[in-house]
Structure formats: structure tokens, C-alpha cells
Amino acid sequence: MFIDINYNKRPQEARLHLAKPNKQIIDIIHEKMGGSVSIKLGKINELTFSIPHQIEDDELGEITPNKHTSLIKEKMLVRLTLGVYKEWYTIDSIEEDDNDHNIFTVKAFSLGYELRGKKSPLFSDEDVYNATQSLEKALSSTVWSIGEVDALFNNMFRSLSISTDTNVLDLVTQI
């Protein structure tokens, strides 16, 4: 069996939009370099990219400061668009490149990563919950809510034993 490959197609280019925490888009990040996306099924996705502190103006040929270096801050959002795939990421860390001080690297995680900063509610060992009840209690201290849960999971009841230092993200993945 042979596969027909169309060599005239170009690989899809990822577009990055910088946004405020309320998802209001501020600007498109054109000058990204060396970006990578790690998409994991059932886990938190990761996005890394680098941008220079200074860019060259195409018309004048002058080197100007990059306006995005002052706009990009931790906890801001980035929307990744790759063809029809769109996902929001929250910026977790911004680091200077060790080899080249003219470049800084941005590391972002998908929006579910926000749950990592919330402390989970306590569950007693005697109480048993189904999936909907467990998730509603776990997400009660956040702005997140559950969508649809398959009836198969709501027919199963179990108790949860969690430690006191567990965050909501770890609890949701445990459920």
C-alpha cells in the first residue's frame, strides 16, 4: 500500500495571540522563534517560544526595541492557533536565554494549569461520592465548572483519600 504525499503543501504555522487574563486579545506575536507545543491527551499541554528583545524594522533597517517584551508578563494568556486547533495557555515563566541575552523564553501551560494554585477541599474517608459529586466539590472554590459526565461514571461511587497539601488540579486528575 502506498501513501500519496502532496509535496506542495506547507507545514502549518502556529499563530500566537497575546491576551489579558479576561481573554481580550492585545496583539499578535509575530516575532516568535523556535516555538514548540507539547499536546498530551488527558494532561496539561505545554507551549514554549522565544522572542528577541530587539527587532529590525523592515522598512528603515533600524534596530528597535520589541514592544512585546514589555507586554508579556506572567499570568497573561496566549491563544495558540494551529490550523483549526485553538487553545488558550497561561504564561507560567519568563526566562532570559543563557547563551544569548537578547532573547527571552516564555513557558506557558494550558488553562487547566490555573487549578494548580488552588487548595483542594477536604474529603472525609467515610463519605462516598460519584464523579459529578466529587468534581463539584473539588471545583467549588474555583470559577471552573463541570460539563457533561457520562452516566457510567455517575453509577460508580468511591471514597477519596487526599492529603492536606493537594491542589485542585491534582485532585481532578485523581478523580
C-alpha positions in Angstrom: 0.0 0.0 0.0 1.3 3.4 -1.0 0.5 6.8 0.5 0.1 9.8 -1.8 2.1 12.7 -0.3 1.4 16.2 -1.6 4.8 17.8 -1.5 3.3 21.2 -2.5 1.7 21.7 0.9 3.5 23.7 3.5 3.5 22.9 7.2 1.0 24.8 9.2 2.5 27.9 11.0 1.3 28.4 14.6 -0.1 31.9 15.4 0.2 33.3 18.9 -2.1 36.0 20.2 -1.2 37.8 23.5 -4.3 38.4 25.7 -5.2 39.8 29.1 -6.4 37.3 31.7 -10.0 38.1 30.7 -9.2 36.7 27.2 -9.2 40.1 25.5 -6.6 39.9 22.7 -4.0 42.6 22.9 -1.7 41.8 20.0 -0.3 39.1 17.7 3.2 37.9 18.5 4.8 37.9 15.0 8.5 37.6 16.0 8.4 34.3 17.9 11.4 32.0 17.4 11.8 28.3 18.0 8.4 27.6 19.4 7.3 24.1 20.4 3.9 22.7 21.5 3.5 19.6 23.6 -0.1 18.3 23.3 -0.8 15.5 25.8 -4.1 13.6 25.9 -5.7 14.0 29.4 -2.8 16.1 30.7 -1.8 19.8 30.8 -0.4 20.9 27.4 2.8 23.0 27.2 3.9 25.8 24.9 7.4 27.3 24.8 8.6 30.0 22.5 11.3 32.7 22.4 11.2 36.3 21.3 14.0 38.8 20.9 14.4 42.0 23.0 15.2 44.0 19.8 13.9 43.6 16.3 14.9 45.0 13.0 12.5 47.4 11.3 11.9 46.0 7.7 11.3 49.5 6.1 14.0 51.5 7.8 16.5 48.8 8.6 16.9 50.1 12.1 17.0 48.1 15.3 14.1 49.0 17.6 13.0 47.6 21.0 10.4 44.9 20.8 7.1 46.1 22.2 6.1 42.6 23.2 8.9 42.2 25.8 7.2 44.8 28.0 3.7 43.5 27.3 4.4 39.8 28.1 4.0 39.1 31.9 3.3 36.0 34.0 -0.3 35.0 34.3 -1.2 36.6 31.0 -2.8 34.4 28.3 -1.6 33.3 24.9 -4.0 31.9 22.3 -2.4 29.3 20.0 -4.0 28.9 16.6 -2.7 26.0 14.5 -5.0 25.4 11.6 -8.4 24.8 13.1 -6.9 23.9 16.5 -7.2 26.7 19.1 -6.3 26.6 22.7 -5.6 29.1 25.5 -2.4 29.0 27.5 -1.4 30.8 30.7 2.1 32.2 30.9 3.9 30.5 33.8 7.5 31.7 33.5 9.7 34.1 31.5 13.4 33.4 31.4 16.4 35.1 29.9 18.3 32.8 27.4 21.7 31.8 28.9 23.5 31.8 25.6 22.1 35.0 24.1 20.9 37.8 26.4 19.0 39.4 23.5 16.3 36.6 23.7 13.9 35.6 26.4 12.0 32.3 26.6 8.3 32.1 27.5 6.8 28.9 29.0 3.1 28.5 29.1 0.6 25.8 30.1 -3.0 25.2 29.1 -5.7 26.9 31.1 -6.3 23.9 33.4 -2.9 24.8 35.0 -4.7 27.6 36.8 -6.2 25.0 39.1 -2.7 24.2 40.4 -2.7 27.4 42.5 -6.0 26.5 44.4 -6.0 24.4 47.5 -8.4 21.4 47.4 -11.3 21.0 49.8 -11.1 18.2 52.3 -12.8 14.9 51.7 -13.5 12.5 54.6 -12.7 8.8 54.2 -16.2 7.7 55.3 -18.1 9.7 52.6 -18.5 8.1 49.1 -19.1 10.2 46.0 -19.8 9.6 42.3 -17.9 11.5 39.6 -20.2 14.5 39.4 -20.4 15.0 43.2 -16.6 14.6 43.5 -15.9 17.1 40.8 -18.5 19.7 42.0 -16.9 19.6 45.5 -13.4 19.8 44.1 -14.2 22.8 41.9 -16.3 24.6 44.5 -13.6 27.0 45.4 -12.8 27.9 41.8 -14.6 29.6 38.9 -14.4 26.3 36.9 -17.5 24.1 36.5 -18.0 20.6 35.1 -19.7 20.0 31.8 -21.2 16.6 30.9 -20.3 13.5 32.8 -21.0 10.0 31.3 -23.7 8.1 33.2 -21.3 5.2 33.6 -19.1 7.3 35.9 -22.1 8.6 37.9 -23.1 5.0 38.7 -19.8 4.3 40.4 -19.3 5.5 43.9 -16.0 5.7 45.8 -14.3 7.4 48.7 -11.3 9.7 48.2 -8.3 9.9 50.4 -6.2 13.0 49.7 -3.5 14.8 51.7 -4.0 18.3 53.0 -1.4 19.8 50.7 -3.1 18.6 47.5 -4.1 21.2 44.9 -7.3 21.1 42.8 -5.5 20.1 39.6 -4.0 17.0 41.2 -7.4 16.2 42.8 -9.3 16.5 39.5 -6.7 14.2 37.7 -7.1 11.7 40.6 -10.9 11.6 40.3 
